[in-house]
């Protein structure tokens, strides 16, 4: 949100982020310079939080994704922390410097300056925990996934509402800018994708795809986590859930609440819960096959953005890279990884084709009859869609096709066994009947 309200500050902050990623020495020098700027002490007094960059800092003073000094020893984690912290601190300082001059000239009160300081914190992901629990934030992070960030998501709308009612013109303007650029700009982006046909948008709040841009198998979430809360409320009120195939099904409210809470826990605690339940928060089994352990380890240990890019490329090839690239900038990316499609595309590439669709139907059927991995993928896919309208339609269609092939093969075998040329008329009649039954089916 802070990036949307002050886009002019982004180039400088982004450039400093890159330098911070590249060099420990440069990042510490830039941090010292920032803390010596004229308005730094004033910003701190008005509640703006600048997180610690130096090694060994207290965990409470660090950004939440890096609330572990031990993790700094892992490859790239320290570099990532430097870049992340440098960018956010620069954006907070730049936003406060922009606000201070205008608000002071307009006669802002001390309370209004503190309100602006709190807005800068919330807009950059630093919420306030209830009942003075901020000091215990590092402990809460072992259970919850970025507790203060989650609180900032919930507290920001109320903060913007208070700023819109302020007597200070700059503060009202800042709140209106945040609201218009986030809600208005986001809605315009969704409308643009929908209107041009470059992507689809799901408008049913009961669906897991609500408010997301759908491009092929990939979903892009530009709403900073707000659609998750909207979907949770809609599903709890209706007791219904909409599947990826468009089917509405009844859902137990305790299950809806359990899955929502499971999606908010930290990776470590979430793994413990998943292991006890034997499934993740989406209801998928953890270890239903030999690759289950590898997949679970990948989901827990690899950076989220890297996982998003890998999933998109796995489903759509290298062409899908551009679709998942926004994950690196913080856009939520989810690609529905379909093992059936993955196996098909792998077979096609091994045979020298670009895609499965390039293989002629006769060869596809022959591969399906002899390739054990593909048969297993079909069985697993049928289990996943069982009970949905699309799944029932597909199973019925497969039964019709199987009956048709059996009838034609039986007629062919009988004609060959008879060695009687006059039986050709009977053969044609049987094949005609098979086609009639197929059309009827």
C-alpha positions in Angstrom: 0.0 0.0 0.0 2.9 2.4 0.8 4.3 1.7 -2.6 1.0 2.7 -4.2 0.7 6.0 -2.3 4.3 7.0 -3.0 5.3 5.5 -6.3 7.9 8.4 -6.8 9.9 6.9 -3.9 10.0 3.5 -5.4 13.0 3.8 -7.8 15.4 5.1 -5.1 14.2 2.4 -2.6 14.4 -0.3 -5.2 18.0 0.7 -6.3 19.1 0.7 -2.6 17.5 -2.7 -2.2 19.6 -4.1 -5.0 22.8 -2.5 -3.5 21.9 -4.0 -0.1 21.5 -7.4 -1.6 24.9 -7.2 -3.3 27.0 -5.8 -0.4 26.9 -6.1 3.4 29.1 -3.0 3.7 27.0 -0.9 1.5 23.7 -1.9 3.2 25.1 -1.0 6.6 26.4 2.4 5.3 23.0 3.2 3.8 21.3 2.2 7.0 23.6 4.6 9.0 22.9 7.4 6.6 19.2 6.8 6.8 19.3 7.0 10.6 21.3 10.3 10.5 18.7 12.0 8.2 17.2 15.2 9.9 13.7 13.8 10.3 14.6 10.3 11.5 14.3 11.0 15.2 11.1 12.9 14.6 9.7 9.9 12.7 10.6 7.5 15.5 9.0 9.8 18.1 5.8 9.7 16.0 5.7 5.9 16.0 7.3 5.0 12.7 9.2 1.7 13.0 12.5 1.3 11.3 13.6 -2.4 11.5 17.1 -3.5 12.4 19.6 -4.5 9.8 22.7 -5.5 11.7 23.5 -9.1 12.5 22.6 -10.2 16.0 19.8 -7.6 16.4 17.0 -8.3 18.8 14.3 -10.4 17.0 11.5 -7.9 18.0 13.4 -5.2 16.0 13.6 -7.3 12.8 11.2 -7.8 9.9 9.0 -10.8 10.5 10.1 -13.1 7.7 13.6 -13.0 9.1 12.9 -13.3 12.9 15.7 -15.7 13.4 19.4 -14.9 13.8 20.3 -18.5 13.0 18.7 -18.3 9.5 21.2 -15.6 8.6 23.8 -18.3 8.1 21.8 -20.0 5.4 22.7 -19.2 1.7 21.1 -16.0 0.4 18.9 -15.5 3.5 21.1 -12.7 4.9 21.3 -11.1 1.4 17.5 -11.3 1.2 17.0 -9.8 4.6 19.3 -6.9 3.8 17.4 -6.2 0.6 14.0 -6.5 2.2 14.8 -4.4 5.2 16.6 -1.7 3.2 13.7 -1.3 0.8 11.0 -1.0 3.6 13.0 1.4 5.8 13.7 3.7 2.8 10.0 3.7 1.8 8.9 4.5 5.4 11.5 7.3 5.7 10.5 8.7 2.3 6.8 8.6 3.1 7.3 10.4 6.4 9.5 13.1 4.9 6.8 13.7 2.3 4.1 14.0 4.9 6.1 16.0 7.5 6.6 19.2 5.5 3.0 19.4 4.2 1.3 18.5 7.5 3.5 20.9 9.5 2.6 23.7 7.1 -1.1 22.8 7.5 -0.8 23.0 11.3 -1.1 19.3 12.1 -1.4 18.4 15.7 0.9 15.9 17.5 -2.0 13.3 17.5 -2.3 13.7 13.7 1.4 13.2 13.2 1.2 10.0 15.3 -1.8 8.9 13.2 0.3 9.3 10.1 3.2 7.4 11.7 0.8 4.5 12.4 -0.5 4.6 8.8 3.1 4.3 7.5 3.6 1.3 9.7 0.4 -0.4 8.7 0.8 0.4 5.0 4.3 -1.3 5.1 3.1 -4.4 7.0 3.9 -3.5 10.7 0.6 -3.9 12.6 0.1 -3.7 16.3 -0.8 -6.8 18.3 -3.6 -6.5 20.9 -3.1 -6.4 24.6 0.5 -5.1 24.3 1.7 -8.4 22.8 4.2 -6.8 20.4 7.1 -7.7 22.7 6.1 -11.4 22.2 5.8 -11.1 18.4 8.9 -13.4 17.8 7.3 -16.1 19.9 3.9 -15.7 18.1 5.8 -16.0 14.8 6.6 -19.6 15.7 2.8 -20.3 15.6 1.4 -17.7 13.2 2.7 -16.7 9.8 3.9 -13.0 10.3 1.5 -12.1 13.1 2.1 -8.3 12.8 1.6 -8.4 9.1 -1.7 -10.2 9.5 -2.8 -7.5 12.0 -1.8 -4.7 9.6 -4.1 -6.2 7.0 -7.0 -6.1 9.5 -6.2 -2.7 11.0 -5.4 -0.8 7.8 -9.1 -0.2 6.6 -10.0 1.3 10.0 -6.9 3.5 10.0 -7.8 4.8 6.5 -11.3 5.5 7.7 -10.0 7.6 10.6 -7.7 9.5 8.3 -10.5 10.3 5.9 -12.3 12.0 8.8 -9.2 14.0 9.8 -9.2 17.8 9.6 -5.8 17.8 8.0 -6.0 18.0 4.2 -2.8 16.1 3.5 -3.9 13.2 5.7 -7.3 13.0 4.0 -5.6 13.1 0.6 -3.2 10.3 1.6 -6.0 8.1 2.8 -8.1 8.8 -0.4 -5.0 8.0 -2.5 -4.5 4.7 -0.7 -8.1 3.7 -1.1 -8.4 4.8 -4.8 -5.1 3.3 -5.9 -5.7 0.0 -4.1 -9.4 -0.6 -4.6 -10.0 1.4 -7.8 -6.7 0.5 -9.4 -7.1 -3.2 -8.6 -10.6 -3.3 -9.9 -9.5 -1.6 -13.1 -6.8 -4.2 -13.6 -9.3 -7.0 -13.1 -11.7 -5.3 -15.6 -9.0 -4.8 -18.1 -7.9 -8.5 -18.1 -11.5 -9.6 -18.3 -12.5 -7.2 -21.1 -9.5 -8.0 -23.3 -9.8 -11.8 -22.8 -6.2 -12.0 -21.6 -7.5 -13.5 -18.3 -10.7 -14.4 -16.5 -11.9 -13.1 -13.1 -14.0 -15.0 -10.6 -16.6 -12.9 -8.9 -18.3 -15.5 -6.7 -16.9 -14.9 -3.1 -17.5 -18.6 -2.2 -14.8 -19.6 -4.7 -11.1 -20.1 -4.0 -10.4 -18.0 -7.1 -12.5 -15.0 -5.9 -11.0 -11.7 -7.0 -8.1 -13.3 -8.8 -6.9 -13.0 -12.4 -7.0 -16.4 -14.0 -4.5 -17.0 -16.8 -4.5 -20.7 -17.9 -3.8 -22.7 -14.8 -2.2 -19.8 -12.9 -4.0 -17.4 -10.5 -2.7 -13.9 -9.6 -3.8 -12.3 -6.4 -3.2 -8.5 -6.3 -5.3 -7.9 -3.1 -2.6 -8.2 -0.3 -4.5 -11.1 1.4 -7.9 -9.3 1.7 -9.7 -11.8 -0.6 -8.9 -14.6 1.8 -10.9 -12.9 4.5 -13.8 -12.1 2.1 -14.0 -15.7 1.0 -13.9 -17.0 4.5 -16.8 -14.7 5.5 -18.8 -15.7 2.4 -18.3 -19.4 3.0 -19.1 -19.2 6.7 -22.3 -17.2 6.0 -23.6 -19.5 3.2 -22.0 -22.9 4.4 -21.1 -23.4 0.7 -17.9 -23.7 -1.3 -17.3 -23.3 -5.0 -14.8 -25.6 -6.6 -12.3 -24.9 -9.4 -14.6 -26.7 -11.7 -17.5 -24.3 -10.9 -19.5 -26.7 -8.8 -21.3 -25.5 -5.6 -21.0 -27.9 -2.7 -22.1 -27.8 1.0 -19.3 -27.3 3.5 -19.1 -27.7 7.3 -18.5 -24.4 8.9 -16.0 -25.9 11.4 -14.0 -27.3 8.5 -14.0 -23.9 6.8 -12.8 -22.3 9.9 -10.2 -25.0 10.5 -8.7 -24.7 7.0 -8.7 -20.9 7.2 -6.7 -21.0 10.5 -4.4 -23.7 9.1 -3.6 -21.4 6.2 -2.5 -18.6 8.7 0.0 -20.6 10.8 3.8 -20.5 10.4 5.5 -23.0 8.1 7.0 -24.9 11.0 3.9 -25.1 13.1 1.8 -25.7 9.9 4.0 -28.7 9.1 3.3 -30.2 12.6 -0.5 -29.7 12.1 -0.3 -31.2 8.6 1.6 -34.2 9.8 -0.9 -34.9 12.5 -3.8 -34.6 10.0 -2.0 -36.3 7.2 -3.0 -33.5 4.8 -2.4 -29.8 4.1 -4.9 -27.0 4.6 -6.3 -27.6 1.0 -7.2 -31.1 2.0 -4.5 -32.7 -0.2 -2.7 -35.8 1.3 0.9 -35.3 2.2 2.4 -38.8 1.6 0.1 -40.6 -0.8 2.9 -41.7 -3.1 6.7 -41.9 -3.2 7.1 -38.3 -4.3 5.0 -37.0 -1.4 8.0 -36.4 0.9 10.0 -34.6 -1.8 6.9 -32.4 -2.6 6.4 -31.6 1.1 10.0 -30.7 1.6 10.0 -28.4 -1.4 6.8 -26.7 -0.3 8.3 -26.0 3.2 11.9 -25.1 2.4 12.0 -23.3 -1.0 11.2 -19.6 -1.2 7.5 -19.0 -2.1 8.3 -16.9 -5.1 10.6 -19.6 -6.5 7.9 -22.3 -5.9 5.3 -20.2 -7.8 7.6 -19.8 -10.8 8.5 -23.5 -10.8 4.8 -24.6 -10.6 3.9 -22.2 -13.5 6.7 -23.5 -15.7 5.9 -27.1 -14.8 2.4 -26.7 -16.1 2.8 -24.2 -19.0 6.5 -24.6 -20.0 8.9 -21.7 -20.3 6.1 -19.5 -21.9 4.4 -19.4 -18.5 7.5 -17.8 -16.9 6.1 -14.3 -17.6 2.8 -15.1 -15.9 4.5 -16.1 -12.6 7.2 -13.4 -12.7 5.1 -11.0 -10.5 5.6 -13.4 -7.6 9.1 -11.9 -7.2 7.4 -8.5 -6.6 5.0 -9.8 -3.9 2.0 -10.6 -6.1 0.3 -13.8 -4.8 0.7 -16.5 -7.5 -0.9 -19.9 -7.5 -0.7 -22.5 -10.3 -2.9 -25.6 -10.1 -0.4 -28.3 -10.7 -2.2 -31.2 -12.6 -0.1 -34.4 -12.5 -2.1 -35.7 -15.5 -1.1 -32.7 -17.7 2.5 -32.9 -16.4 2.9 -36.6 -17.3 1.4 -36.0 -20.8 3.7 -33.1 -21.5 6.7 -35.1 -20.3 5.8 -38.0 -22.6 5.4 -35.6 -25.5 8.7 -33.9 -25.0 10.5 -37.3 -24.7 9.0 -38.2 -28.1 10.2 -35.0 -29.7 6.9 -33.1 -29.7 6.3 -29.7 -28.2 3.0 -30.5 -26.5 0.7 -33.6 -26.0 -1.9 -32.1 -28.4 0.6 -32.4 -31.3 0.4 -36.2 -31.0 -2.3 -37.8 -33.2 -5.3 -39.3 -31.4 -4.4 -42.9 -32.5 -0.9 -42.7 -31.0 -2.3 -41.0 -27.9 -4.6 -44.0 -27.3 -1.7 -46.4 -27.9 0.4 -44.5 -25.3 -2.5 -44.6 -22.8 -2.8 -48.3 -23.2 0.9 -49.1 -22.5 2.2 -46.3 -20.3 1.8 -47.2 -16.6 2.7 -43.7 -15.3 0.0 -42.1 -17.5 -2.6 -44.7 -16.5 -1.8 -44.0 -12.8 -2.2 -40.2 -13.5 -5.6 -40.8 -15.1 -6.8 -42.8 -12.1 -5.6 -40.2 -9.7 -7.2 -37.4 -11.8 -10.5 -39.3 -11.9 -10.5 -39.6 -8.1 -9.9 -35.8 -7.8 -12.9 -34.9 -10.0 -15.2 -37.6 -8.7 -18.6 -36.2 -7.6 -18.3 -33.0 -9.7 -20.5 -32.4 -12.7 -17.5 -32.3 -15.0 -16.0 -35.4 -13.5 -19.2 -37.4 -13.9 -19.6 -36.2 -17.5 -16.0 -37.3 -18.2 -16.4 -40.8 -16.7 -19.7 -41.3 -18.6 -18.0 -40.2 -21.8 -15.1 -42.6 -21.2 -17.7 -45.4 -20.7 -19.4 -44.6 -24.0 -16.0 -44.5 -25.8 -15.0 -47.9 -24.3 -18.2 -49.5 -25.3 -17.9 -48.1 -28.9 -14.3 -49.5 -29.2 -15.3 -52.9 -27.9 -18.2 -53.1 -30.3 -16.0 -52.2 -33.3 -13.2 -54.6 -32.2 -15.7 -57.4 -31.7 -17.3 -56.9 -35.2 -13.8 -56.8 -36.7 -12.7 -60.0 -35.0 -15.9 -61.8 -36.1 -15.4 -60.7 -39.7 -11.8 -61.8 -39.7 -12.6 -65.2 -38.1 -15.4 -66.0 -40.6 -13.2 -65.7 -43.8 -16.5 -65.2 -45.7 -16.6 -62.1 -48.0 -20.4 -62.0 -47.8 -20.1 -61.2 -44.1 -18.9 -57.7 -45.1 -22.4 -56.4 -45.1 -23.0 -57.8 -41.6 -19.7 -56.2 -40.5 -20.8 -52.8 -41.8 -24.2 -53.0 -40.1 -22.5 -53.8 -36.8 -20.1 -50.9 -37.1 -23.0 -48.6 -38.1 -24.9 -49.8 -35.0 -21.8 -49.0 -32.9 -21.7 -45.5 -34.2 -25.4 -45.0 -33.6 -25.0 -46.2 -30.0 -22.1 -43.9 -29.5 -24.0 -40.9 -30.8 -26.9 -41.8 -28.5 -24.5 -42.1 -25.5 
